[in-house]
């Protein structure tokens, strides 16, 4: 579940597991750019960690 909002007048995205998620993940444009620039490393990290489980 993804919601768009504002924090201190700046746009943010908030990602939640579900509507009742107590610990949502929120970020603005700068962090969104960093995520996109490093998406392949993030995918690799997830794959490596899932293989350990």
Protein Blocks (a to p, Z undefined) as FASTA:
>chain_A
ZZdddeehiacddddfblklmbdcdddfklmmmmmmmmmmmmmmmmmmmmmZZ
